């Protein structure tokens, strides 16, 4: 009974935080001694994730080492192994500043809206709604485009193995797009008909992910008999971009920036996480630390085992990592086995990206941030999932994957769009924290996970400067000479999204968009009343999960 009481207690606390932000959850209301009305019940979305499940869920989305392998072509062309390794080290260090900053905010305000909700709460009141609106659009752009990127990478791995097994098969761009569509469809079906499996699947995939990492590292180091010298790995600069050295190094940052992204995923699943204000921040930080270590080891291993750089970059499989597997093992079967380990991770990651993307869409629609918000904010009562938000997320991923039909640099463009969308959405709440620290009037963070004022401000500034710099460089062209076929269309895509955001704000958003509203603040006596009501409900044997 005590464990049930404790679990119910924590759930009520998490639901009360949501109610304080204006999201009425309950069906049971009562008046507290401070004359405030509190509601007790579960959220619309079922809380099924524990800490281990959420770490698995988040890491299987971020999965830095496989992400780095998926976009290896970017690093190979833009500086080679030294840029890949040292930029990863630098990006991860500054990313920790961002992660700690976001974890602190998430602990205080655990809502599926994540970044846009935090901006609405933290920004000065006069500009809060407008900035929250813009942040929401960037956030949704990032999470949906990242899902499209993952599906694209998964398609590359599947077709790359087909080419390796049958060299006469030529991969066409439309083949890749169709397979990406199929992966999207699979992930959509899982999210609609098996949402209760996500927690168990995430825990199992955490084991699969780490095991696959160890297997691949060991196999490569044992089978490869032509390892590169340390100078090649850590010092010899390789440039196939056509640009100068400094510019090429900046381009190489894109691989590392993409590899360390999406670590905000636990924030968007907080309304489905038990004891979210404590566990979600832990999941954010653990994801970054695990990703940092696995990514660093993986990059060094690949750099040691890579063969001819130009041959690897121009491999007919379309996936340099598969070429490295084959050059190391000299076995088609062995290479396909190692590639299949990563392919499985990519398929499960697709399910996670649909989940976190749809929850972001659902939350934004709940605050009237999208056209037809009343549709996309609906939750299917039996399955307890936002079905229409899932459909919108999947359809948007399909649209982004279609870019590759028109431009050979479509993959890089989608990578840039996704990473820039995320980074801009990360930057906005950090900027609000910095501004309010200097001008005053900001919300204090009272979550279980808190940083000291000095440490928090320092990390906010470091993180914001990095995010701003990275967001600018994502718009640079990646190949020279620049043509209409290899142009980086990220700035155009972001511009279109910005235009849509502006038009919808003018037409409907400024009148209807609400954002979270801090209208309820529980006092000590309120908490005591919560405890008393919980004891009463437990005394009559009402199961917590049915309240």
C-alpha positions as CSV (number, residue, x, y, z in Angstrom):
1,X,0.0,0.0,0.0
2,X,2.9,2.4,0.8
3,X,4.4,2.0,-2.7
4,X,1.0,2.6,-4.2
5,X,0.5,5.7,-2.0
6,X,3.9,7.0,-2.9
7,X,3.4,6.5,-6.6
8,X,0.0,8.1,-6.5
9,X,1.4,11.0,-4.4
10,X,4.1,11.7,-7.0
11,X,1.6,11.4,-9.9
12,X,-0.7,14.0,-8.2
13,X,2.2,16.3,-7.7
14,X,3.1,16.1,-11.4
15,X,-0.5,16.6,-12.5
16,X,-0.8,19.6,-10.2
17,X,2.2,21.2,-11.9
18,X,0.4,20.9,-15.2
19,X,-2.8,22.4,-13.7
20,X,-0.7,25.3,-12.4
21,X,0.2,26.0,-16.1
22,X,-3.5,26.0,-17.0
23,X,-3.9,22.4,-18.3
24,X,-6.9,21.0,-16.4
25,X,-6.4,17.3,-16.1
26,X,-8.8,16.0,-13.5
27,X,-12.3,14.9,-12.9
28,X,-12.1,15.2,-9.1
29,X,-12.0,18.7,-7.5
30,X,-11.8,20.0,-4.0
31,X,-11.1,23.3,-2.2
32,X,-7.9,23.7,-0.3
33,X,-7.5,25.7,3.0
34,X,-6.0,28.5,0.9
35,X,-9.3,28.6,-1.1
36,X,-7.7,27.5,-4.3
37,X,-9.4,24.8,-6.3
38,X,-7.2,21.8,-7.1
39,X,-8.1,18.8,-9.3
40,X,-6.9,15.3,-8.8
41,X,-6.6,12.8,-11.5
42,X,-4.3,11.4,-14.2
43,X,-3.2,13.3,-17.3
44,X,-4.9,12.7,-20.7
45,X,-1.8,10.7,-21.6
46,X,-1.0,7.6,-19.6
47,X,2.1,7.8,-17.3
48,X,3.9,4.6,-18.2
49,X,7.6,5.5,-18.4
50,X,10.1,5.0,-15.6
51,X,13.6,6.4,-15.4
52,X,15.3,3.4,-17.2
53,X,12.6,3.4,-19.9
54,X,13.0,7.1,-20.4
55,X,16.8,6.9,-20.7
56,X,16.4,4.1,-23.2
57,X,13.7,6.1,-25.1
58,X,15.9,9.2,-25.2
59,X,19.2,7.5,-26.0
60,X,17.6,5.4,-28.8
61,X,16.5,8.7,-30.3
62,X,19.8,10.5,-29.8
63,X,21.9,7.3,-30.2
64,X,24.9,9.5,-30.9
65,X,27.2,6.8,-32.3
66,X,24.8,5.5,-34.9
67,X,23.8,9.1,-35.8
68,X,27.5,10.0,-36.4
69,X,27.8,6.9,-38.5
70,X,24.7,7.8,-40.5
71,X,26.1,11.2,-41.5
72,X,29.8,10.1,-41.7
73,X,29.9,11.4,-45.3
74,X,29.6,15.0,-43.9
75,X,32.7,14.5,-41.7
76,X,34.7,12.6,-44.3
77,X,34.2,15.4,-46.9
78,X,34.7,18.2,-44.4
79,X,38.1,17.8,-42.7
80,X,38.2,14.0,-42.2
81,X,39.0,12.2,-38.9
82,X,40.7,15.1,-37.0
83,X,37.7,17.4,-37.5
84,X,35.2,14.6,-36.7
85,X,37.0,13.7,-33.4
86,X,38.0,17.1,-32.1
87,X,34.8,18.8,-33.1
88,X,32.8,16.0,-31.3
89,X,34.8,16.7,-28.2
90,X,34.2,20.4,-28.3
91,X,30.5,20.1,-29.3
92,X,29.8,17.7,-26.4
93,X,31.4,19.9,-23.8
94,X,29.3,22.9,-24.7
95,X,26.3,20.7,-25.2
96,X,26.5,19.8,-21.5
97,X,26.0,23.5,-20.7
98,X,22.8,23.4,-22.8
99,X,21.7,20.1,-21.3
100,X,22.1,21.2,-17.7
101,X,20.3,24.4,-18.4
102,X,17.3,22.6,-20.1
103,X,17.3,20.0,-17.3
104,X,16.8,22.6,-14.6
105,X,13.9,24.2,-16.5
106,X,12.3,20.8,-17.3
107,X,12.5,19.9,-13.6
108,X,10.5,23.0,-12.7
109,X,8.0,22.8,-15.6
110,X,7.6,19.2,-16.8
111,X,5.2,19.6,-19.7
112,X,5.0,18.0,-23.2
113,X,5.3,21.5,-24.7
114,X,9.0,21.7,-23.7
115,X,10.8,24.7,-25.1
116,X,7.9,26.8,-26.2
117,X,6.1,26.3,-22.9
118,X,9.2,27.3,-21.0
119,X,9.6,30.4,-23.1
120,X,6.0,31.4,-22.4
121,X,6.7,31.0,-18.7
122,X,10.2,32.6,-18.5
123,X,10.0,35.5,-20.9
124,X,8.9,39.0,-19.9
125,X,5.1,39.1,-20.1
126,X,4.8,41.6,-22.9
127,X,6.7,39.4,-25.4
128,X,6.0,35.9,-23.9
129,X,3.2,34.8,-26.2
130,X,4.9,35.9,-29.4
131,X,8.3,34.4,-28.5
132,X,6.6,31.2,-27.3
133,X,4.8,31.0,-30.7
134,X,8.1,31.3,-32.7
135,X,9.8,28.8,-30.4
136,X,7.0,26.3,-30.9
137,X,7.3,26.5,-34.7
138,X,11.1,26.0,-34.6
139,X,10.7,23.1,-32.1
140,X,8.2,21.3,-34.2
141,X,10.2,21.9,-37.3
142,X,13.3,20.4,-35.6
143,X,11.6,17.3,-34.2
144,X,9.7,16.5,-37.4
145,X,12.8,17.1,-39.7
146,X,14.9,15.0,-37.4
147,X,12.5,12.1,-37.7
148,X,12.7,12.5,-41.5
149,X,16.5,12.4,-41.3
150,X,16.4,9.3,-39.3
151,X,14.1,7.6,-41.7
152,X,16.3,8.7,-44.6
153,X,19.4,7.3,-42.9
154,X,17.6,4.0,-42.2
155,X,16.6,3.7,-45.9
156,X,20.3,4.4,-46.8
157,X,21.4,1.5,-44.5
158,X,18.8,-0.9,-45.9
159,X,19.6,-0.1,-49.6
160,X,23.3,0.1,-48.9
161,X,23.3,-3.5,-47.7
162,X,21.3,-4.5,-50.8
163,X,24.0,-2.9,-53.0
164,X,26.8,-4.6,-51.1
165,X,25.2,-8.0,-51.4
166,X,24.3,-7.4,-55.1
167,X,26.8,-5.0,-56.7
168,X,24.8,-4.9,-59.9
169,X,22.0,-3.1,-58.1
170,X,22.1,0.6,-58.5
171,X,20.5,2.8,-55.8
172,X,18.3,5.5,-57.2
173,X,17.1,8.5,-55.3
174,X,13.5,7.5,-55.6
175,X,14.3,4.1,-54.1
176,X,15.7,5.8,-51.0
177,X,12.6,8.0,-50.7
178,X,10.2,5.1,-51.0
179,X,12.0,3.1,-48.3
180,X,11.9,6.2,-46.0
181,X,8.2,6.3,-46.6
182,X,7.9,2.7,-45.5
183,X,9.8,3.3,-42.3
184,X,7.5,6.2,-41.5
185,X,4.5,4.0,-42.1
186,X,5.9,1.3,-39.8
187,X,6.6,3.8,-37.0
188,X,3.1,5.3,-37.3
189,X,1.4,2.0,-37.0
190,X,3.5,1.2,-33.8
191,X,2.6,4.5,-32.2
192,X,-1.1,4.1,-32.9
193,X,-1.6,0.4,-32.1
194,X,1.2,-0.3,-29.7
195,X,1.8,2.8,-27.6
196,X,1.9,0.8,-24.4
197,X,5.0,-1.1,-25.8
198,X,7.1,2.0,-26.0
199,X,8.4,1.8,-22.4
200,X,9.3,-1.9,-22.6
201,X,10.7,-1.5,-26.1
202,X,12.8,1.5,-24.9
203,X,14.3,-0.5,-22.0
204,X,15.1,-3.5,-24.3
205,X,16.6,-1.3,-27.0
206,X,18.9,0.4,-24.5
207,X,20.5,-3.0,-24.0
208,X,20.4,-3.7,-27.7
209,X,22.0,-0.3,-28.4
210,X,24.9,-0.7,-26.0
211,X,25.4,-4.3,-27.0
212,X,25.5,-3.4,-30.7
213,X,28.0,-0.7,-29.9
214,X,30.4,-3.1,-28.1
215,X,30.0,-5.8,-30.8
216,X,30.8,-3.4,-33.7
217,X,33.8,-1.8,-31.9
218,X,35.3,-5.2,-31.0
219,X,34.7,-6.7,-34.5
220,X,36.3,-3.7,-36.3
221,X,39.3,-3.6,-34.1
222,X,39.9,-7.3,-34.3
223,X,39.3,-7.9,-38.0
224,X,40.9,-4.7,-39.5
225,X,44.5,-5.4,-40.4
226,X,45.3,-2.1,-42.0
227,X,44.7,0.4,-39.2
228,X,45.6,4.0,-39.8
229,X,48.4,5.7,-37.8
230,X,47.7,8.1,-35.0
231,X,48.8,11.0,-37.1
232,X,46.1,10.3,-39.7
233,X,43.4,10.0,-37.0
234,X,44.2,13.1,-35.0
235,X,46.1,15.4,-37.3
236,X,45.9,14.8,-41.0
237,X,43.3,17.2,-42.5
238,X,41.2,16.0,-45.4
239,X,39.2,18.4,-47.5
240,X,36.8,17.3,-50.3
241,X,34.4,20.2,-50.0
242,X,36.2,22.6,-52.4
243,X,36.3,25.4,-49.8
244,X,39.2,26.7,-47.7
245,X,40.4,25.1,-44.5
246,X,38.6,27.3,-42.0
247,X,35.3,27.1,-43.8
248,X,35.7,23.4,-44.2
249,X,36.2,23.0,-40.4
250,X,33.0,24.9,-39.7
251,X,31.1,22.6,-42.1
252,X,32.5,19.6,-40.3
253,X,30.8,20.8,-37.1
254,X,27.5,19.8,-38.7
255,X,28.2,16.1,-38.2
256,X,28.9,16.6,-34.5
257,X,26.0,19.0,-34.0
258,X,23.6,16.5,-35.6
259,X,25.1,13.6,-33.6
260,X,24.4,15.4,-30.4
261,X,20.8,16.5,-30.8
262,X,17.3,15.5,-29.6
263,X,18.3,15.2,-26.0
264,X,15.3,17.2,-25.1
265,X,13.1,14.2,-25.9
266,X,12.4,13.3,-22.2
267,X,10.8,16.8,-21.8
268,X,8.2,16.1,-24.4
269,X,7.3,12.8,-22.8
270,X,7.0,14.2,-19.2
271,X,3.2,13.8,-19.2
272,X,3.8,10.1,-19.8
273,X,6.6,9.7,-17.3
274,X,6.3,8.8,-13.6
275,X,7.7,11.4,-11.2
276,X,8.7,13.4,-14.3
277,X,10.1,16.5,-12.5
278,X,12.9,14.3,-11.0
279,X,13.3,11.6,-13.7
280,X,13.2,13.7,-16.9
281,X,16.2,15.9,-16.0
282,X,18.2,12.8,-15.1
283,X,17.3,11.2,-18.5
284,X,18.3,14.4,-20.3
285,X,21.8,14.4,-18.7
286,X,22.4,10.7,-18.8
287,X,21.5,10.7,-22.5
288,X,24.2,13.3,-23.2
289,X,26.9,11.7,-21.1
290,X,26.3,8.2,-22.6
291,X,26.2,9.7,-26.1
292,X,29.4,11.7,-25.4
293,X,31.4,8.6,-24.4
294,X,30.0,6.2,-27.0
295,X,30.3,8.7,-29.8
296,X,33.9,9.6,-29.0
297,X,35.0,5.9,-28.9
298,X,33.1,5.1,-32.1
299,X,34.7,8.0,-34.1
300,X,38.2,7.0,-33.0
301,X,37.5,3.4,-34.0
302,X,36.1,4.4,-37.4
303,X,39.1,6.7,-38.0
304,X,41.5,3.9,-37.2
305,X,39.7,1.4,-39.4
306,X,38.8,3.6,-42.4
307,X,40.5,2.8,-45.7
308,X,41.0,5.1,-48.6
309,X,39.2,8.3,-47.8
310,X,38.0,9.1,-51.3
311,X,36.9,5.5,-51.9
312,X,35.0,5.5,-48.6
313,X,33.3,8.8,-49.5
314,X,32.3,7.7,-52.9
315,X,31.2,4.2,-52.0
316,X,28.4,2.7,-54.2
317,X,26.5,1.7,-51.1
318,X,25.9,5.3,-50.4
319,X,26.9,4.7,-46.7
320,X,30.6,5.2,-45.9
321,X,30.1,3.2,-42.6
322,X,29.1,0.1,-44.6
323,X,32.2,0.5,-46.7
324,X,34.3,0.6,-43.5
325,X,32.6,-2.5,-42.3
326,X,33.4,-4.3,-45.5
327,X,37.0,-3.1,-45.8
328,X,37.6,-4.3,-42.2
329,X,35.9,-7.7,-42.2
330,X,36.3,-8.5,-45.9
331,X,32.9,-10.2,-45.6
332,X,29.6,-9.3,-47.1
333,X,27.7,-11.3,-44.5
334,X,29.7,-9.8,-41.6
335,X,29.2,-6.3,-43.0
336,X,25.5,-6.8,-43.4
337,X,25.2,-8.2,-39.9
338,X,26.9,-5.2,-38.4
339,X,24.9,-2.9,-40.5
340,X,21.7,-4.7,-39.5
341,X,22.4,-4.0,-35.8
342,X,22.3,-0.3,-36.6
343,X,19.3,-0.6,-38.9
344,X,17.2,-2.1,-36.1
345,X,18.2,0.9,-33.9
346,X,17.1,3.2,-36.7
347,X,13.8,1.5,-37.0
348,X,13.0,1.8,-33.3
349,X,14.3,5.4,-33.3
350,X,11.7,6.1,-36.0
351,X,9.0,5.0,-33.5
352,X,10.5,7.3,-30.9
353,X,10.7,10.3,-33.3
354,X,7.0,9.9,-34.2
355,X,6.2,9.7,-30.5
356,X,8.1,12.7,-29.4
357,X,7.1,14.7,-32.5
358,X,3.4,13.9,-32.1
359,X,3.5,14.9,-28.4
360,X,5.1,18.2,-29.4
361,X,2.4,18.8,-32.0
362,X,-0.3,17.8,-29.5
363,X,1.0,20.2,-26.9
364,X,1.3,23.1,-29.3
365,X,-2.2,22.4,-30.7
366,X,-3.5,22.2,-27.1
367,X,-2.5,25.8,-26.7
368,X,-4.0,26.7,-30.1
369,X,-0.6,27.1,-31.8
370,X,-1.5,25.3,-35.1
371,X,-4.2,25.5,-37.7
372,X,-7.1,23.1,-36.8
373,X,-5.7,22.9,-33.3
374,X,-9.0,21.4,-32.1
375,X,-8.3,18.4,-34.3
376,X,-4.6,17.9,-33.6
377,X,-5.0,18.3,-29.8
378,X,-7.5,15.4,-29.5
379,X,-6.5,12.3,-27.6
380,X,-8.0,9.0,-28.5
381,X,-9.6,7.9,-25.1
382,X,-9.1,4.2,-25.4
383,X,-5.5,4.2,-26.6
384,X,-4.7,7.5,-24.8
385,X,-2.6,8.7,-27.7
386,X,-2.9,11.9,-29.9
387,X,-3.8,10.1,-33.1
388,X,-4.3,13.1,-35.3
389,X,-1.0,14.6,-34.1
390,X,0.7,11.3,-35.0
391,X,-0.8,11.5,-38.5
392,X,0.4,15.1,-39.0
393,X,3.9,14.2,-37.8
394,X,4.1,11.3,-40.2
395,X,2.8,13.3,-43.1
396,X,5.3,16.1,-42.5
397,X,8.2,13.6,-42.4
398,X,7.0,12.2,-45.7
399,X,7.0,15.7,-47.2
400,X,10.5,16.4,-46.0
401,X,11.9,13.1,-47.3
402,X,10.5,14.1,-50.7
403,X,13.0,16.9,-50.9
404,X,15.6,14.3,-52.0
405,X,13.7,13.7,-55.2
406,X,14.6,17.3,-56.3
407,X,18.2,17.8,-55.1
408,X,21.2,15.5,-54.5
409,X,22.0,17.5,-51.3
410,X,18.5,16.9,-50.0
411,X,19.9,14.7,-47.1
412,X,22.3,17.4,-45.9
413,X,19.5,20.0,-46.2
414,X,17.1,17.9,-44.0
415,X,20.0,17.4,-41.5
416,X,20.5,21.2,-41.4
417,X,16.8,22.0,-41.1
418,X,16.3,19.5,-38.2
419,X,19.4,20.5,-36.3
420,X,18.8,24.2,-36.7
421,X,15.2,23.9,-35.7
422,X,16.3,22.1,-32.5
423,X,19.1,24.4,-31.7
424,X,17.0,27.6,-32.1
425,X,14.3,26.1,-29.9
426,X,17.0,25.2,-27.3
427,X,18.4,28.8,-27.5
428,X,15.2,30.6,-26.8
429,X,14.6,29.5,-23.2
430,X,18.3,30.0,-22.4
431,X,18.1,33.5,-23.8
432,X,15.0,34.2,-21.7
433,X,16.8,33.0,-18.6
434,X,19.8,35.3,-19.4
435,X,17.6,38.3,-20.0
436,X,15.5,37.9,-16.9
437,X,18.6,37.4,-14.8
438,X,19.8,40.9,-15.8
439,X,16.5,42.8,-16.0
440,X,14.6,40.9,-13.3
441,X,11.0,39.8,-13.3
442,X,11.6,36.2,-14.4
443,X,10.1,33.1,-12.9
444,X,12.2,31.3,-10.3
445,X,12.9,27.7,-10.9
446,X,11.9,25.5,-7.9
447,X,12.1,22.0,-9.3
448,X,13.9,19.2,-7.6
449,X,16.9,19.7,-9.9
450,X,18.4,23.1,-9.4
451,X,21.7,24.9,-10.2
452,X,23.2,27.7,-8.2
453,X,22.5,31.2,-9.7
454,X,26.1,31.7,-10.8
455,X,26.5,28.2,-12.3
456,X,23.1,28.5,-14.0
457,X,23.9,31.9,-15.6
458,X,27.3,30.8,-16.7
459,X,26.0,27.6,-18.4
460,X,23.1,29.6,-19.9
461,X,25.5,32.0,-21.6
462,X,27.9,29.3,-22.8
463,X,25.1,27.2,-24.2
464,X,23.3,30.2,-25.9
465,X,26.5,31.4,-27.7
466,X,27.2,27.9,-29.0
467,X,23.6,27.4,-30.2
468,X,23.5,30.8,-32.0
469,X,26.9,30.2,-33.8
470,X,25.8,26.7,-34.9
471,X,22.4,27.9,-36.1
472,X,24.1,30.4,-38.4
473,X,26.6,28.0,-39.9
474,X,23.9,25.4,-40.7
475,X,22.9,27.7,-43.6
476,X,26.2,27.6,-45.4
477,X,26.6,25.7,-48.7
478,X,28.5,22.4,-48.3
479,X,30.1,21.9,-51.7
480,X,32.0,24.2,-54.1
481,X,31.2,25.3,-56.8
482,X,27.7,26.0,-55.6
483,X,25.0,25.1,-58.1
484,X,21.2,24.8,-57.9
485,X,21.6,21.0,-57.5
486,X,24.0,21.1,-54.5
487,X,22.8,24.3,-52.8
488,X,22.0,24.3,-49.1
489,X,18.3,25.2,-49.0
490,X,18.1,25.4,-45.2
491,X,17.8,29.1,-45.1
492,X,14.9,29.0,-47.7
493,X,13.2,26.2,-45.7
494,X,13.6,28.1,-42.4
495,X,12.3,31.2,-44.2
496,X,9.2,29.5,-45.4
497,X,8.5,28.1,-41.9
498,X,9.1,31.6,-40.5
499,X,6.6,33.0,-43.0
500,X,4.0,30.4,-42.2
501,X,4.5,31.1,-38.5
502,X,4.1,34.9,-39.1
503,X,1.0,34.6,-41.3
504,X,-0.7,32.2,-38.9
505,X,0.2,34.4,-35.9
506,X,-1.4,37.4,-37.6
507,X,-4.5,35.5,-38.8
508,X,-5.2,33.4,-35.7
509,X,-2.3,33.0,-33.3
510,X,-2.4,36.4,-31.7
511,X,-6.1,36.0,-30.9
512,X,-6.2,32.3,-29.9
513,X,-2.8,31.2,-28.8
514,X,-2.6,30.9,-25.1
515,X,0.5,29.0,-24.0
516,X,0.8,27.8,-20.4
517,X,-0.6,30.2,-17.8
518,X,0.7,30.1,-14.3
519,X,-2.5,30.6,-12.4
520,X,-2.2,28.2,-9.5
521,X,0.5,28.1,-6.8
522,X,0.2,25.4,-4.2
523,X,1.1,26.3,-0.7
524,X,2.2,24.1,2.2
525,X,-1.4,23.7,3.4
526,X,-2.4,22.8,-0.2
527,X,0.1,20.0,-0.2
528,X,-1.2,18.7,3.1
529,X,-4.7,18.7,1.7
530,X,-3.5,16.7,-1.3
531,X,-2.0,14.1,1.1
532,X,-5.2,13.9,3.1
533,X,-7.4,13.4,0.0
534,X,-5.0,10.8,-1.3
535,X,-5.3,8.9,1.9
536,X,-9.0,9.0,1.7
537,X,-9.1,7.7,-1.8
538,X,-6.6,4.9,-1.0
539,X,-8.7,4.0,2.1
540,X,-11.7,3.2,-0.1
541,X,-9.4,1.1,-2.3
542,X,-9.6,3.2,-5.4
543,X,-6.7,2.1,-7.6
544,X,-4.4,5.0,-8.3
545,X,-4.2,4.3,-12.0
546,X,-8.0,4.5,-12.3
547,X,-8.4,7.9,-10.7
